[in-house]
Amino acid sequence: MSDTNLFFQNLPLYQDFAQLTNPACFNEIPSDWLIVVSDIESSTKAIATGKYKQVNALGASVIIAILNIVKPLQIPYVFGGDGASLCVPPEFETSIRSALLATKQLAKKEFDLNLRVGIVPLQLVIQQGFCIKVARYSVSPYYTQAVLMGGGITYVESLLKDKLQGALYRIESGEAQADFSGLECRWNTVPSRYGETISLLVKSKNTNELDAQIIYSDLLQKISEIYGSEKDCHPIHIANLKLTYNQKKLSVETFIRNTGTGFKQRLKYRLKLVIQNIIGQVLMGFKVKQKEVDWGQYQTNLIENTDCRKFDDMLRMIIAGNEQQRLEFTQYLDKQHHAGQLNYGLHVSKGALITCMVFHRQGEHIHFVDGAEGGYCQAALQLKAQQKK
């Protein structure tokens, strides 16, 4: 494996998320790498019909399909609610194209959703005057998160949505094959312990990195002042964390992991999920400690391994709080918006949705968090409206 491929995992590992507002913490992605982006077309309409769990699961499916290709290599990726962004070495392009097309076909066949997928060379991004810089943030001992800046991801997302120019980079045909092993959707929506869960998107209006650093630093400080520490406002609380036995919810994982199979195979898989959830509930409830898994720690590790705050050309956060906190925070956001500092989107729900990637039950499991009812997608509507103005 080349040194260039090891670029991401050799970067310094930062422990303080607030420190990552500093541009000095970032390094540019190797110029021969590729940028992979996916998103659900008309995701707001899909969410309005109740498909928010499917939307989230497809975003995670793109990530896990690519991680299963490049493993054990570590690469930068960000889950965005209705899609994902990844940076990959060029040698994996053929396999990744196949996996993206397979995920696109799955989305249409199983959920009647149009998944837009594409690969753009970073060289093109650079030619257009953008870049992609990355830093590594230690969410937990088992989860290292990529933090992206430079405007390149935003440019690629816009390019792929362009009907004419984006056609060169969107993937519509070819060989289709993907491995979704590790994807799991087995938890109920997690109610907020304070009454509300907000999905927050904030993008600095200032393109100067140092000025943007001040805006994001002040924003994180204000969140701490109003909502408390990360632990205080974490959207997942162990007392509200429950496995689901709802057949409709379990069908999402069933369809993804068994796409192309018949009714009997899917029924067998769904029955297996129910049995595994019953066993898991007992093991966690009695805090059973096995040779390979300490079930008494599983839910604690789950909370530690969530991506409830991240950055990819904008700040994304899922926060648990109460109405009074939200009103105070919204006043701050409105003031900063009218002062020309930032644009934002904020959606309020009663809980959080979890989509999981499980590589090993003992620690190595990662959990993508979104607000219930498609929080990030709903927040994006307000953000886009402010950007248009």
Kinemage of the C-alpha trace (Angstrom):
@kinemage 1
@onewidth
@group {chain A} dominant
@subgroup {mainchain}
@vectorlist {calphas} color= white
{ca met a 1} P 0.000 0.000 0.000
{ca ser a 2} L 1.463 3.352 -1.033
{ca asp a 3} L 2.254 6.210 1.347
{ca thr a 4} L -0.314 8.329 -0.499
{ca asn a 5} L -3.039 5.807 0.318
{ca leu a 6} L -2.066 6.025 3.986
{ca phe a 7} L -2.378 9.814 3.885
{ca phe a 8} L -5.489 10.071 6.072
{ca gln a 9} L -4.585 7.597 8.788
{ca asn a 10} L -1.132 9.176 9.153
{ca leu a 11} L -2.539 12.626 9.939
{ca pro a 12} L -2.395 14.002 13.508
{ca leu a 13} L -5.369 12.994 15.664
{ca tyr a 14} L -7.140 15.837 17.479
{ca gln a 15} L -9.143 15.316 20.658
{ca asp a 16} L -10.922 18.698 20.894
{ca phe a 17} L -13.625 19.354 18.289
{ca ala a 18} L -13.509 23.116 18.888
{ca gln a 19} L -9.814 23.064 17.956
{ca leu a 20} L -10.801 22.012 14.440
{ca thr a 21} L -12.111 25.461 13.582
{ca asn a 22} L -8.423 26.344 13.132
{ca pro a 23} L -7.304 26.035 9.467
{ca ala a 24} L -3.802 25.120 10.640
{ca cys a 25} L -5.098 21.706 11.725
{ca phe a 26} L -5.944 20.720 8.144
{ca asn a 27} L -3.991 19.121 5.307
{ca glu a 28} L -4.912 19.015 1.620
{ca ile a 29} L -6.142 15.719 0.173
{ca pro a 30} L -3.657 14.213 -2.360
{ca ser a 31} L -4.391 15.788 -5.740
{ca asp a 32} L -4.799 12.459 -7.593
{ca trp a 33} L -7.602 11.285 -5.280
{ca leu a 34} L -11.284 11.086 -6.218
{ca ile a 35} L -14.325 12.653 -4.558
{ca val a 36} L -17.417 10.478 -4.182
{ca val a 37} L -20.753 12.132 -3.444
{ca ser a 38} L -24.272 10.723 -3.135
{ca asp a 39} L -27.650 12.205 -2.279
{ca ile a 40} L -31.339 11.369 -2.605
{ca glu a 41} L -33.131 13.379 -5.272
{ca ser a 42} L -36.263 15.101 -3.889
{ca ser a 43} L -35.364 13.866 -0.409
{ca thr a 44} L -37.800 16.324 1.187
{ca lys a 45} L -40.705 14.729 -0.692
{ca ala a 46} L -39.494 11.265 0.284
{ca ile a 47} L -39.367 12.286 3.931
{ca ala a 48} L -42.860 13.774 3.688
{ca thr a 49} L -44.108 10.300 2.704
{ca gly a 50} L -42.443 8.743 5.764
{ca lys a 51} L -39.279 7.393 4.113
{ca tyr a 52} L -36.812 9.170 6.395
{ca lys a 53} L -35.381 5.889 7.702
{ca gln a 54} L -34.838 4.658 4.150
{ca val a 55} L -33.199 7.969 3.206
{ca asn a 56} L -30.751 7.736 6.121
{ca ala a 57} L -30.025 4.069 5.484
{ca leu a 58} L -29.120 4.699 1.835
{ca gly a 59} L -26.676 7.437 2.822
{ca ala a 60} L -25.012 5.001 5.204
{ca ser a 61} L -25.142 2.203 2.585
{ca val a 62} L -22.930 4.206 0.224
{ca ile a 63} L -20.359 4.647 2.992
{ca ile a 64} L -20.253 1.030 4.153
{ca ala a 65} L -20.156 -0.329 0.604
{ca ile a 66} L -17.034 1.754 -0.079
{ca leu a 67} L -15.432 0.999 3.287
{ca asn a 68} L -15.872 -2.716 2.570
{ca ile a 69} L -13.918 -2.167 -0.669
{ca val a 70} L -10.974 -0.204 0.740
{ca lys a 71} L -10.592 -1.917 4.153
{ca pro a 72} L -8.378 -1.943 6.119
{ca leu a 73} L -7.449 1.429 4.631
{ca gln a 74} L -8.883 4.451 6.441
{ca ile a 75} L -10.427 7.154 4.230
{ca pro a 76} L -12.248 10.431 4.947
{ca tyr a 77} L -16.052 10.297 4.811
{ca val a 78} L -19.012 12.278 6.140
{ca phe a 79} L -22.639 11.165 6.501
{ca gly a 80} L -25.031 13.953 5.539
{ca gly a 81} L -28.477 12.535 6.307
{ca asp a 82} L -29.710 12.030 2.755
{ca gly a 83} L -26.293 11.250 1.319
{ca ala a 84} L -22.578 10.984 1.890
{ca ser a 85} L -19.212 12.414 0.836
{ca leu a 86} L -16.003 10.388 0.629
{ca cys a 87} L -12.418 10.933 -0.549
{ca val a 88} L -10.762 7.843 -2.060
{ca pro a 89} L -7.481 6.862 -3.760
{ca pro a 90} L -7.824 6.407 -7.551
{ca glu a 91} L -6.889 2.717 -7.621
{ca phe a 92} L -10.289 1.780 -6.179
{ca glu a 93} L -12.325 3.634 -8.804
{ca thr a 94} L -13.595 0.619 -10.757
{ca ser a 95} L -14.868 -1.230 -7.685
{ca ile a 96} L -16.367 1.929 -6.212
{ca arg a 97} L -18.225 2.759 -9.434
{ca ser a 98} L -19.743 -0.712 -9.328
{ca ala a 99} L -20.760 -0.335 -5.673
{ca leu a 100} L -22.300 3.085 -6.268
{ca leu a 101} L -24.373 1.820 -9.180
{ca ala a 102} L -25.526 -1.182 -7.139
{ca thr a 103} L -26.631 1.132 -4.326
{ca lys a 104} L -28.419 3.376 -6.808
{ca gln a 105} L -30.276 0.400 -8.273
{ca leu a 106} L -31.154 -0.872 -4.795
{ca ala a 107} L -32.598 2.531 -3.843
{ca lys a 108} L -34.920 2.499 -6.835
{ca lys a 109} L -35.905 -1.163 -6.692
{ca glu a 110} L -36.490 -1.520 -2.950
{ca phe a 111} L -37.606 1.985 -1.890
{ca asp a 112} L -38.580 3.772 -5.133
{ca leu a 113} L -36.006 6.479 -4.395
{ca asn a 114} L -33.627 8.106 -6.872
{ca leu a 115} L -30.111 8.036 -5.475
{ca arg a 116} L -27.730 10.379 -7.305
{ca val a 117} L -24.158 9.054 -7.222
{ca gly a 118} L -20.994 10.334 -8.848
{ca ile a 119} L -17.207 10.468 -8.815
{ca val a 120} L -15.292 13.685 -9.505
{ca pro a 121} L -11.475 13.937 -9.792
{ca leu a 122} L -9.994 16.244 -7.180
{ca gln a 123} L -7.896 17.776 -9.978
{ca leu a 124} L -11.096 19.236 -11.455
{ca val a 125} L -12.033 20.689 -8.077
{ca ile a 126} L -8.618 22.343 -7.840
{ca gln a 127} L -8.901 23.713 -11.383
{ca gln a 128} L -12.157 25.395 -10.412
{ca gly a 129} L -10.417 27.247 -7.576
{ca phe a 130} L -11.480 25.017 -4.681
{ca cys a 131} L -9.652 22.557 -2.487
{ca ile a 132} L -10.473 19.852 0.035
{ca lys a 133} L -8.602 19.878 3.304
{ca val a 134} L -9.041 17.285 6.024
{ca ala a 135} L -8.281 16.787 9.696
{ca arg a 136} L -8.788 13.760 11.956
{ca tyr a 137} L -10.954 14.040 15.044
{ca ser a 138} L -11.039 11.337 17.727
{ca val a 139} L -14.712 10.867 18.567
{ca ser a 140} L -13.809 7.825 20.686
{ca pro a 141} L -11.019 5.223 20.841
{ca tyr a 142} L -12.925 3.294 18.157
{ca tyr a 143} L -14.152 6.071 15.876
{ca thr a 144} L -11.954 8.549 14.030
{ca gln a 145} L -13.974 11.146 12.150
{ca ala a 146} L -12.959 13.153 9.080
{ca val a 147} L -13.467 16.920 9.217
{ca leu a 148} L -13.497 18.560 5.765
{ca met a 149} L -13.124 22.154 4.611
{ca gly a 150} L -12.030 24.151 1.559
{ca gly a 151} L -15.250 24.413 -0.435
{ca gly a 152} L -14.485 21.419 -2.637
{ca ile a 153} L -17.229 19.156 -1.291
{ca thr a 154} L -19.832 21.884 -1.806
{ca tyr a 155} L -18.616 22.384 -5.378
{ca val a 156} L -18.827 18.653 -6.175
{ca glu a 157} L -22.353 18.426 -4.767
{ca ser a 158} L -23.451 21.328 -6.966
{ca leu a 159} L -21.695 19.904 -10.010
{ca leu a 160} L -23.416 16.529 -9.769
{ca lys a 161} L -26.818 18.230 -9.517
{ca asp a 162} L -26.186 20.147 -12.753
{ca lys a 163} L -28.107 18.310 -15.487
{ca leu a 164} L -25.574 18.984 -18.240
{ca gln a 165} L -22.144 19.339 -16.642
{ca gly a 166} L -22.860 16.769 -13.947
{ca ala a 167} L -23.744 14.107 -16.516
{ca leu a 168} L -20.019 13.566 -17.144
{ca tyr a 169} L -19.497 12.430 -13.563
{ca arg a 170} L -22.784 10.844 -12.502
{ca ile a 171} L -22.855 7.049 -12.591
{ca glu a 172} L -25.840 5.682 -14.491
{ca ser a 173} L -24.715 2.394 -16.034
{ca gly a 174} L -22.128 -0.357 -15.891
{ca glu a 175} L -21.373 -3.309 -13.655
{ca ala a 176} L -23.242 -3.212 -10.351
{ca gln a 177} L -22.023 -5.046 -7.261
{ca ala a 178} L -21.861 -3.998 -3.613
{ca asp a 179} L -21.261 -5.502 -0.188
{ca phe a 180} L -23.424 -3.949 2.526
{ca ser a 181} L -22.163 -6.186 5.318
{ca gly a 182} L -22.172 -4.345 8.621
{ca leu a 183} L -25.122 -2.053 7.925
{ca glu a 184} L -27.725 -2.256 10.687
{ca cys a 185} L -31.007 -0.405 11.392
{ca arg a 186} L -32.289 -1.987 14.605
{ca trp a 187} L -32.953 0.832 17.066
{ca asn a 188} L -36.135 2.726 17.755
{ca thr a 189} L -36.195 6.490 17.356
{ca val a 190} L -34.535 7.809 20.527
{ca pro a 191} L -36.775 10.334 22.355
{ca ser a 192} L -35.100 13.500 23.608
{ca arg a 193} L -34.663 13.453 27.387
{ca tyr a 194} L -35.427 17.187 27.453
{ca gly a 195} L -38.361 17.286 25.034
{ca glu a 196} L -36.625 18.421 21.827
{ca thr a 197} L -33.924 17.305 19.428
{ca ile a 198} L -32.686 19.904 16.962
{ca ser a 199} L -30.927 19.249 13.669
{ca leu a 200} L -28.582 22.134 12.956
{ca leu a 201} L -26.729 23.216 9.810
{ca val a 202} L -24.564 26.344 9.888
{ca lys a 203} L -22.411 27.714 7.062
{ca ser a 204} L -20.193 30.767 7.389
{ca lys a 205} L -20.879 33.466 4.795
{ca asn a 206} L -17.241 34.503 4.986
{ca thr a 207} L -14.976 32.535 2.646
{ca asn a 208} L -11.795 33.732 4.344
{ca glu a 209} L -10.625 30.795 6.462
{ca leu a 210} L -9.423 32.851 9.418
{ca asp a 211} L -12.611 34.914 9.551
{ca ala a 212} L -14.705 31.760 9.240
{ca gln a 213} L -12.692 30.268 12.100
{ca ile a 214} L -13.861 33.081 14.389
{ca ile a 215} L -17.497 32.595 13.347
{ca tyr a 216} L -17.443 28.841 14.013
{ca ser a 217} L -15.498 29.233 17.268
{ca asp a 218} L -18.017 31.752 18.567
{ca leu a 219} L -20.855 29.474 17.478
{ca leu a 220} L -19.475 26.448 19.337
{ca gln a 221} L -18.912 28.608 22.408
{ca lys a 222} L -22.516 29.817 22.288
{ca ile a 223} L -23.789 26.241 21.972
{ca ser a 224} L -21.804 25.324 25.079
{ca glu a 225} L -23.160 28.329 26.981
{ca ile a 226} L -26.773 27.505 26.133
{ca tyr a 227} L -26.842 23.701 25.942
{ca gly a 228} L -23.912 22.742 28.171
{ca ser a 229} L -21.219 20.178 27.442
{ca glu a 230} L -21.378 17.587 24.680
{ca lys a 231} L -22.484 15.038 27.273
{ca asp a 232} L -25.228 17.352 28.551
{ca cys a 233} L -26.826 17.828 25.131
{ca his a 234} L -26.021 14.487 23.527
{ca pro a 235} L -29.041 13.336 21.480
{ca ile a 236} L -28.676 9.682 22.537
{ca his a 237} L -29.369 8.838 26.175
{ca ile a 238} L -28.952 5.303 27.452
{ca ala a 239} L -32.292 5.286 29.276
{ca asn a 240} L -34.131 6.017 26.004
{ca leu a 241} L -32.140 3.617 23.834
{ca lys a 242} L -34.418 0.733 22.817
{ca leu a 243} L -34.199 -1.947 20.149
{ca thr a 244} L -37.120 -2.086 17.720
{ca tyr a 245} L -39.424 -4.982 16.894
{ca asn a 246} L -41.435 -2.928 14.423
{ca gln a 247} L -41.560 -4.951 11.207
{ca lys a 248} L -41.670 -1.871 8.995
{ca lys a 249} L -38.532 -0.456 10.586
{ca leu a 250} L -36.709 -3.789 10.454
{ca ser a 251} L -37.614 -4.123 6.788
{ca val a 252} L -35.199 -1.322 5.849
{ca glu a 253} L -32.127 -3.333 6.841
{ca thr a 254} L -33.769 -6.489 5.510
{ca phe a 255} L -34.274 -5.048 2.021
{ca ile a 256} L -30.761 -3.570 1.829
{ca arg a 257} L -28.953 -6.672 3.054
{ca asn a 258} L -31.119 -8.988 0.914
{ca thr a 259} L -31.714 -7.011 -2.254
{ca gly a 260} L -32.387 -9.267 -5.206
{ca thr a 261} L -33.529 -12.199 -3.059
{ca gly a 262} L -36.995 -13.713 -2.719
{ca phe a 263} L -39.730 -13.456 -0.117
{ca lys a 264} L -38.614 -16.513 1.885
{ca gln a 265} L -35.048 -15.249 2.245
{ca arg a 266} L -36.254 -11.848 3.438
{ca leu a 267} L -38.725 -13.359 5.870
{ca lys a 268} L -35.954 -15.560 7.269
{ca tyr a 269} L -33.650 -12.557 7.670
{ca arg a 270} L -36.299 -10.460 9.401
{ca leu a 271} L -37.040 -13.313 11.808
{ca lys a 272} L -33.307 -13.509 12.517
{ca leu a 273} L -33.298 -9.773 13.363
{ca val a 274} L -36.132 -10.233 15.847
{ca ile a 275} L -34.347 -13.145 17.523
{ca gln a 276} L -31.051 -11.238 17.623
{ca asn a 277} L -32.781 -8.224 19.150
{ca ile a 278} L -34.361 -10.386 21.853
{ca ile a 279} L -30.999 -11.978 22.654
{ca gly a 280} L -29.254 -8.590 22.543
{ca gln a 281} L -31.813 -7.062 24.880
{ca val a 282} L -31.255 -9.865 27.393
{ca leu a 283} L -27.462 -9.688 27.125
{ca met a 284} L -27.402 -5.912 27.572
{ca gly a 285} L -30.059 -5.966 30.296
{ca phe a 286} L -28.132 -8.464 32.402
{ca lys a 287} L -24.770 -6.884 31.472
{ca val a 288} L -23.378 -10.208 30.299
{ca lys a 289} L -19.640 -10.234 29.721
{ca gln a 290} L -18.458 -12.673 27.085
{ca lys a 291} L -14.980 -13.376 25.818
{ca glu a 292} L -15.342 -11.101 22.788
{ca val a 293} L -18.082 -8.665 23.868
{ca asp a 294} L -18.869 -6.857 27.111
{ca trp a 295} L -22.620 -6.383 26.597
{ca gly a 296} L -22.893 -4.221 29.685
{ca gln a 297} L -20.770 -1.623 27.873
{ca tyr a 298} L -22.342 -1.903 24.419
{ca gln a 299} L -24.858 0.926 24.767
{ca thr a 300} L -22.272 3.177 26.405
{ca asn a 301} L -19.874 2.498 23.512
{ca leu a 302} L -22.698 3.171 21.055
{ca ile a 303} L -23.233 6.643 22.499
{ca glu a 304} L -19.490 7.333 22.449
{ca asn a 305} L -19.265 6.237 18.786
{ca thr a 306} L -21.964 8.547 17.375
{ca asp a 307} L -21.396 11.323 14.851
{ca cys a 308} L -23.744 13.877 16.409
{ca arg a 309} L -21.423 16.734 15.398
{ca lys a 310} L -19.282 17.035 12.287
{ca phe a 311} L -17.988 19.429 9.661
{ca asp a 312} L -17.859 19.258 5.842
{ca asp a 313} L -17.792 22.858 4.594
{ca met a 314} L -20.501 23.502 7.194
{ca leu a 315} L -21.185 22.587 10.797
{ca arg a 316} L -23.701 19.779 11.307
{ca met a 317} L -25.020 18.963 14.776
{ca ile a 318} L -27.813 17.012 16.448
{ca ile a 319} L -28.549 18.491 19.882
{ca ala a 320} L -30.938 17.508 22.665
{ca gly a 321} L -32.448 20.398 24.639
{ca asn a 322} L -35.623 22.169 25.657
{ca glu a 323} L -37.737 24.851 24.050
{ca gln a 324} L -36.291 27.719 26.086
{ca gln a 325} L -32.752 26.784 25.072
{ca arg a 326} L -33.777 26.625 21.424
{ca leu a 327} L -35.447 30.040 21.534
{ca glu a 328} L -32.343 31.601 23.069
{ca phe a 329} L -30.103 29.865 20.534
{ca thr a 330} L -32.301 30.886 17.605
{ca gln a 331} L -32.060 34.520 18.712
{ca tyr a 332} L -28.282 34.242 18.518
{ca leu a 333} L -28.422 32.589 15.085
{ca asp a 334} L -30.813 35.215 13.728
{ca lys a 335} L -28.581 37.995 15.006
{ca gln a 336} L -25.521 36.480 13.352
{ca his a 337} L -27.442 35.837 10.143
{ca his a 338} L -28.707 39.409 9.873
{ca ala a 339} L -25.193 40.663 10.609
{ca gly a 340} L -24.029 38.830 7.483
{ca gln a 341} L -21.934 36.273 9.368
{ca leu a 342} L -23.698 32.996 8.642
{ca asn a 343} L -26.637 31.129 7.152
{ca tyr a 344} L -28.328 28.364 9.067
{ca gly a 345} L -31.045 25.755 9.038
{ca leu a 346} L -32.685 24.349 12.159
{ca his a 347} L -35.318 21.621 12.460
{ca val a 348} L -37.076 20.585 15.675
{ca ser a 349} L -38.223 17.035 16.385
{ca lys a 350} L -38.938 14.875 19.421
{ca gly a 351} L -36.009 12.514 19.001
{ca ala a 352} L -33.089 11.143 17.005
{ca leu a 353} L -32.695 8.403 14.416
{ca ile a 354} L -29.730 6.005 14.436
{ca thr a 355} L -28.240 4.135 11.473
{ca cys a 356} L -25.353 1.822 12.320
{ca met a 357} L -22.187 0.360 10.834
{ca val a 358} L -21.091 -2.619 12.920
{ca phe a 359} L -17.681 -4.101 12.164
{ca his a 360} L -17.248 -5.699 15.585
{ca arg a 361} L -19.542 -5.678 18.614
{ca gln a 362} L -16.684 -4.859 20.968
{ca gly a 363} L -16.089 -1.168 20.354
{ca glu a 364} L -15.756 -1.082 16.566
{ca his a 365} L -19.271 0.046 15.704
{ca ile a 366} L -20.146 3.511 14.342
{ca his a 367} L -23.554 5.165 14.575
{ca phe a 368} L -24.844 7.908 12.287
{ca val a 369} L -27.349 10.214 13.977
{ca asp a 370} L -30.017 12.395 12.391
{ca gly a 371} L -33.029 14.179 13.772
{ca ala a 372} L -36.271 12.226 13.603
{ca glu a 373} L -38.398 12.818 10.514
{ca gly a 374} L -35.388 13.693 8.369
{ca gly a 375} L -33.906 16.438 10.514
{ca tyr a 376} L -30.889 17.344 8.376
{ca cys a 377} L -32.956 17.384 5.157
{ca gln a 378} L -35.579 19.597 6.767
{ca ala a 379} L -32.935 21.948 8.168
{ca ala a 380} L -31.377 22.179 4.703
{ca leu a 381} L -34.564 23.780 3.368
{ca gln a 382} L -34.142 26.779 5.674
{ca leu a 383} L -30.408 26.974 4.962
{ca lys a 384} L -30.981 26.998 1.189
{ca ala a 385} L -33.674 29.667 1.528
{ca gln a 386} L -31.278 31.932 3.422
{ca gln a 387} L -28.512 31.310 0.879
{ca lys a 388} L -30.813 32.291 -2.009
{ca lys a 389} L -31.637 35.594 -0.317
